[in-house]
Amino acid sequence: MGKEIRHVAGIGELLWDMFPTGARLGGAPLNFCYHCSQLGAQGVPVSAVGQDALGDEILDVLGSKNISDEYVIGVGDFPTGTVDVQLDENGKPIYEIKQPVAWDFISQSLKLNEFANNTDAVCFGSLAQRNEVSRASIKTFLREMKPDALKIYDINLRQDFYSEAIVRESLELCNVFKLSDEELPVAADMFSLSGTIEDQLRALIARFDLRMIAYTRGPAGSLLVAPNEVSDQPGLPGKAINSVGAGDSFSAALCIGMLEGKGIEEINEHALQVSTFVCMQDSATPELPEDVIKGVNYA
């Protein structure tokens, strides 16, 4: 009997990252779905594109990558999303995100609610909730999911496209929270957190009844905290070229590891390995080598 195929969704922005070297398909939900698919699940993006040439190109690229566009709707009144991206000397991105765009208007439907009810996991963020239309659809999707489904909130703070209310509501709806060392101080200020990093993460777990928090810190590694467990992994060797999508690949490996019931140390090690490899490529969605997919040390 074959291995069960998990169905996971990434709901939110779908766009073109406009680098100085050219346009590349992006958006955290799409990156998450792509890497989940490489790691053995069926990743399905839920988003919207404009009825324009850039939107048509997105659908073509999804098809070439064997990623379903069943829940990518066309919006006639707004253009396909774009983001101007510049990289600093460490490969860290600086974004200028356009608005309003198609993914601000992800609409609800009975078909989408049925999909939510049959989905094992979802990843969502703050950015796509900047508009009330998509925010309402994301919240409905989360509420329609099965009680035991993974609901991963990658806070993913961008520019000023977030608020305390959005972060609080998202934490109340999720059961797994991912944030970076740059984002924790923002959350700490919002929720009056104090003490060590682990103290702050444990306070969030208790306050929002979370199953796990993933705290990433770039080249310094990652920390996973669960109610009764913790895993602290140092960074892996490798020169970062382009960190766009690295956090999304970490979320994907975290998601698959949790769905497969792996231990916290194994999940953290593998997620860090996957995201480190992605950082070393000039693409947010590179093809993962077999040893990275399987979690074999490559360094």
RODO-2510 file (C-alpha; in nm, 4 decimals, decimal comma):
residues 299
     n   res          X          Y          Z
     1     m     0,0000     0,0000     0,0000
     2     g     0,1434     0,3376    -0,0996
     3     k     0,2247     0,6241     0,1314
     4     e    -0,0702     0,8530     0,2069
     5     i    -0,0559     1,1787     0,0113
     6     r    -0,1198     1,4795     0,2314
     7     h    -0,3086     1,7778     0,0926
     8     v    -0,1743     2,1153     0,2016
     9     a    -0,2635     2,4686     0,1021
    10     g    -0,0879     2,8011     0,0948
    11     i    -0,3398     3,0844     0,1010
    12     g    -0,2539     3,4445     0,0226
    13     e    -0,0322     3,6370    -0,2147
    14     l     0,0692     3,5070    -0,5586
    15     l     0,2896     3,7446    -0,7529
    16     w     0,5947     3,8229    -0,9577
    17     d     0,9120     3,9162    -0,7702
    18     m     1,0757     4,1782    -0,9919
    19     f     1,4514     4,1400    -0,9387
    20     p     1,7059     4,3565    -1,1212
    21     t     1,7880     4,0430    -1,3222
    22     g     1,4269     3,9743    -1,4178
    23     a     1,0865     3,8560    -1,2940
    24     r     1,0420     3,5379    -1,0905
    25     l     0,7248     3,3744    -0,9675
    26     g     0,6822     3,4205    -0,5943
    27     g     0,4683     3,4823    -0,2918
    28     a     0,5088     3,2952     0,0366
    29     p     0,2042     3,0663    -0,0146
    30     l     0,3291     2,9562    -0,3581
    31     n     0,6830     2,8951    -0,2313
    32     f     0,5414     2,6930     0,0586
    33     c     0,3253     2,4808    -0,1726
    34     y     0,6097     2,4183    -0,4162
    35     h     0,8420     2,2889    -0,1447
    36     c     0,5677     2,0824     0,0219
    37     s     0,5116     1,9148    -0,3143
    38     q     0,8816     1,8358    -0,3421
    39     l     0,8743     1,6878     0,0083
    40     g     0,5935     1,4459    -0,0698
    41     a     0,2629     1,6297    -0,0221
    42     q     0,0264     1,7848    -0,2732
    43     g     0,0664     2,1600    -0,2336
    44     v    -0,2183     2,3748    -0,3653
    45     p    -0,2021     2,7570    -0,3713
    46     v    -0,5176     2,9550    -0,2960
    47     s    -0,4921     3,3033    -0,4421
    48     a    -0,5938     3,5373    -0,7227
    49     v    -0,4291     3,6818    -1,0345
    50     g    -0,5331     3,9547    -1,2722
    51     q    -0,6874     3,8815    -1,6092
    52     d    -0,3761     4,0113    -1,7775
    53     a    -0,0539     3,8897    -1,9391
    54     l     0,1278     3,8544    -1,6056
    55     g    -0,1593     3,6486    -1,4692
    56     d    -0,1571     3,4235    -1,7740
    57     e     0,2166     3,3737    -1,7287
    58     i     0,1649     3,2692    -1,3665
    59     l    -0,0863     3,0046    -1,4715
    60     d     0,1580     2,8798    -1,7365
    61     v     0,4411     2,8516    -1,4826
    62     l     0,2190     2,6700    -1,2318
    63     g     0,1337     2,4204    -1,5034
    64     s     0,5005     2,3689    -1,5910
    65     k     0,5748     2,2989    -1,2233
    66     n     0,2776     2,0605    -1,1919
    67     i     0,1145     2,2832    -0,9308
    68     s    -0,2648     2,3041    -0,9362
    69     d    -0,4267     2,6352    -1,0277
    70     e    -0,7754     2,5110    -0,9362
    71     y    -0,8075     2,7630    -0,6542
    72     v    -0,6299     3,0535    -0,8243
    73     i    -0,9118     3,2800    -0,9389
    74     g    -0,9005     3,5494    -1,2040
    75     v    -0,9851     3,9053    -1,0988
    76     g    -1,0791     4,1437    -1,3769
    77     d    -1,0617     4,4766    -1,1942
    78     f    -0,7098     4,4543    -1,0481
    79     p    -0,3684     4,3626    -1,1898
    80     t    -0,1573     4,0616    -1,1061
    81     g     0,0608     4,1334    -0,8043
    82     t     0,4225     4,2462    -0,8378
    83     v     0,6977     4,3222    -0,5881
    84     d     1,0181     4,5132    -0,6586
    85     v     1,3035     4,3250    -0,4888
    86     q     1,6587     4,4382    -0,4181
    87     l     1,9181     4,2172    -0,2456
    88     d     2,1837     4,3501    -0,0068
    89     e     2,5381     4,2118     0,0135
    90     n     2,4185     3,9218     0,2342
    91     g     2,1404     3,8177    -0,0023
    92     k     1,8746     3,9700     0,2251
    93     p     1,5770     4,1100     0,0307
    94     i     1,4345     4,4608     0,0444
    95     y     1,0745     4,4695    -0,0840
    96     e     0,8449     4,7281    -0,2399
    97     i     0,5046     4,5622    -0,2563
    98     k     0,2447     4,7051    -0,4956
    99     q    -0,1224     4,7611    -0,4078
   100     p    -0,4089     4,7123    -0,4715
   101     v    -0,3616     4,3927    -0,6713
   102     a    -0,5538     4,0754    -0,7530
   103     w    -0,4493     3,8743    -0,4459
   104     d    -0,6066     4,1416    -0,2242
   105     f    -0,9409     4,0089    -0,3523
   106     i    -0,9420     3,6335    -0,2846
   107     s    -1,3122     3,5484    -0,2761
   108     q    -1,4988     3,2874    -0,0754
   109     s    -1,6956     3,0026    -0,2314
   110     l    -1,8607     2,6765    -0,1349
   111     k    -1,5984     2,4942    -0,3432
   112     l    -1,3167     2,6599    -0,1480
   113     n    -1,4831     2,5772     0,1847
   114     e    -1,5074     2,2108     0,0810
   115     f    -1,1394     2,2144    -0,0104
   116     a    -1,0546     2,3619     0,3304
   117     n    -1,2461     2,0831     0,5011
   118     n    -1,0367     1,8226     0,3163
   119     t    -0,6987     1,9896     0,3682
   120     d    -0,4465     1,8477     0,6162
   121     a    -0,2507     2,1707     0,6625
   122     v    -0,2391     2,5341     0,5552
   123     c     0,0150     2,8110     0,5753
   124     f    -0,0946     3,1743     0,5832
   125     g     0,0596     3,5084     0,6751
   126     s    -0,0107     3,8712     0,7549
   127     l     0,0517     4,0302     0,4160
   128     a    -0,2523     3,8914     0,2320
   129     q    -0,4735     4,0126     0,5163
   130     r    -0,4015     4,3793     0,4422
   131     n    -0,7330     4,3924     0,2517
   132     e    -1,0587     4,2966     0,4233
   133     v    -1,1748     4,0808     0,1290
   134     s    -0,8819     3,8390     0,1388
   135     r    -0,8659     3,8613     0,5191
   136     a    -1,2261     3,7412     0,5485
   137     s    -1,1598     3,4543     0,3039
   138     i    -0,8489     3,3432     0,4936
   139     k    -1,0331     3,3442     0,8264
   140     t    -1,3229     3,1466     0,6770
   141     f    -1,0823     2,8921     0,5252
   142     l    -0,9166     2,8372     0,8638
   143     r    -1,2490     2,7917     1,0394
   144     e    -1,3676     2,5392     0,7784
   145     m    -1,0645     2,3125     0,8291
   146     k    -1,0750     1,9915     1,0322
   147     p    -1,0073     2,0355     1,4058
   148     d    -0,6840     1,8348     1,3888
   149     a    -0,5460     2,0090     1,0770
   150     l    -0,2236     2,2074     1,0976
   151     k    -0,2777     2,5817     1,0698
   152     i     0,0626     2,7446     1,0313
   153     y     0,0806     3,1203     1,0732
   154     d     0,4025     3,2596     0,9278
   155     i     0,3787     3,6177     1,0546
   156     n     0,5846     3,7404     0,7557
   157     l     0,5813     4,1130     0,8390
   158     r     0,6241     4,3303     0,5302
   159     q     0,6427     4,7116     0,5216
   160     d     0,3438     4,8438     0,7176
   161     f     0,0993     4,5786     0,5928
   162     y     0,0080     4,4416     0,9352
   163     s    -0,1522     4,5465     1,2621
   164     e    -0,1791     4,4162     1,6160
   165     a    -0,5392     4,3142     1,5463
   166     i    -0,4383     4,1047     1,2424
   167     v    -0,1556     3,9359     1,4331
   168     r    -0,3748     3,8657     1,7355
   169     e    -0,6630     3,7218     1,5295
   170     s    -0,4192     3,5079     1,3293
   171     l    -0,2648     3,3665     1,6469
   172     e    -0,6111     3,2843     1,7778
   173     l    -0,6878     3,0902     1,4575
   174     c    -0,3577     2,9038     1,4122
   175     n    -0,1947     2,6197     1,6060
   176     v     0,1631     2,6583     1,4750
   177     f     0,3418     2,9931     1,4699
   178     k     0,6564     3,0797     1,2738
   179     l     0,8534     3,3998     1,3133
   180     s     1,2087     3,5273     1,2735
   181     d     1,4558     3,6966     1,5037
   182     e     1,3605     4,0270     1,3383
   183     e     0,9891     3,9684     1,3973
   184     l     0,9932     3,8519     1,7602
   185     p     1,0648     4,2026     1,8981
   186     v     0,7518     4,3280     1,7191
   187     a     0,5425     4,0479     1,8714
   188     a     0,7048     4,1057     2,2108
   189     d     0,6013     4,4694     2,2011
   190     m     0,2465     4,3819     2,0926
   191     f     0,1929     4,1243     2,3673
   192     s     0,4195     4,2624     2,6437
   193     l     0,6557     3,9640     2,6367
   194     s     0,9665     3,9586     2,8536
   195     g     1,2477     3,7291     2,9654
   196     t     1,4612     3,5076     2,7442
   197     i     1,3654     3,4215     2,3889
   198     e     1,2409     3,0835     2,5055
   199     d     1,0415     3,2509     2,7845
   200     q     0,8733     3,4780     2,5286
   201     l     0,7909     3,1895     2,2954
   202     r     0,6518     2,9810     2,5806
   203     a     0,4336     3,2743     2,6872
   204     l     0,2876     3,2850     2,3347
   205     i     0,2291     2,9084     2,3366
   206     a     0,0394     2,9323     2,6633
   207     r    -0,1562     3,2423     2,5655
   208     f    -0,2730     3,1113     2,2275
   209     d    -0,2752     2,7349     2,2970
   210     l    -0,0219     2,6579     2,0244
   211     r     0,1208     2,3198     1,9317
   212     m     0,4578     2,4634     1,8296
   213     i     0,6512     2,7819     1,7566
   214     a     0,9333     2,7935     1,5022
   215     y     1,1831     3,0749     1,5592
   216     t     1,4323     3,1254     1,2773
   217     r     1,7463     3,3341     1,3070
   218     g     1,9116     3,3274     0,9661
   219     p     2,2673     3,1902     0,9665
   220     a     2,2457     3,1307     1,3450
   221     g     1,9992     2,8424     1,3037
   222     s     1,6526     2,7779     1,4408
   223     l     1,4645     2,7109     1,7626
   224     l     1,1495     2,4971     1,7860
   225     v     0,9464     2,5191     2,1052
   226     a     0,6509     2,2956     2,1907
   227     p     0,4618     2,2848     2,5223
   228     n     0,6896     2,0138     2,6649
   229     e     0,9825     2,0046     2,4201
   230     v     1,2470     2,2268     2,2689
   231     s     1,5000     2,1881     1,9870
   232     d     1,7807     2,4386     1,9339
   233     q     1,9813     2,3887     1,6146
   234     p     2,2877     2,5965     1,5206
   235     g     2,3247     2,7267     1,1674
   236     l     2,4647     2,5089     0,8910
   237     p     2,7656     2,6121     0,6799
   238     g     2,7016     2,7754     0,3455
   239     k     2,7128     3,1187     0,1846
   240     a     2,3697     3,2776     0,1424
   241     i     2,3136     3,4042    -0,2120
   242     n     1,9425     3,4838    -0,2024
   243     s     1,7311     3,4295     0,1093
   244     v     1,3972     3,4938    -0,0663
   245     g     1,1803     3,1891    -0,0031
   246     a     1,4099     3,0329     0,2576
   247     g     1,1594     3,0869     0,5370
   248     d     0,8820     2,9401     0,3221
   249     s     1,0880     2,6275     0,2589
   250     f     1,1485     2,6007     0,6355
   251     s     0,7716     2,6191     0,6918
   252     a     0,7179     2,3481     0,4298
   253     a     0,9634     2,1059     0,5910
   254     l     0,8194     2,1873     0,9342
   255     c     0,4695     2,1156     0,8041
   256     i     0,5577     1,7837     0,6421
   257     g     0,7581     1,6709     0,9453
   258     m     0,4674     1,7437     1,1788
   259     l     0,2168     1,5710     0,9487
   260     e     0,4408     1,2659     0,9399
   261     g     0,4693     1,2617     1,3197
   262     k     0,8450     1,3099     1,3323
   263     g     1,0240     1,4143     1,6503
   264     i     1,1017     1,7780     1,7172
   265     e     1,4797     1,7375     1,6682
   266     e     1,4396     1,5621     1,3338
   267     i     1,1893     1,8228     1,2166
   268     n     1,4192     2,1105     1,3113
   269     e     1,7287     1,9531     1,1539
   270     h     1,5506     1,8828     0,8263
   271     a     1,3767     2,2214     0,8043
   272     l     1,7082     2,3952     0,8645
   273     q     1,8800     2,1824     0,6008
   274     v     1,6122     2,2562     0,3409
   275     s     1,6099     2,6312     0,4091
   276     t     1,9902     2,6495     0,4101
   277     f     2,0022     2,4860     0,0684
   278     v     1,7431     2,7308    -0,0661
   279     c     1,9472     3,0259     0,0684
   280     m     2,2442     2,9017    -0,1310
   281     q     2,0505     2,9104    -0,4607
   282     d     1,9539     3,2098    -0,6717
   283     s     1,5866     3,1126    -0,6620
   284     a     1,3080     3,0854    -0,4057
   285     t     1,1897     2,7600    -0,5651
   286     p     1,4937     2,5556    -0,6665
   287     e     1,4714     2,1840    -0,7256
   288     l     1,5764     2,0116    -0,4042
   289     p     1,8419     1,7375    -0,4357
   290     e     1,7415     1,3910    -0,3208
   291     d     1,9711     1,4041    -0,0162
   292     v     1,8078     1,7288     0,1006
   293     i     1,4587     1,5852     0,0471
   294     k     1,5535     1,2787     0,2507
   295     g     1,7347     1,4808     0,5165
   296     v     2,0821     1,3400     0,4528
   297     n     2,3616     1,5737     0,5600
   298     y     2,5099     1,7413     0,2549
   299     a     2,7519     1,9880     0,4185
***
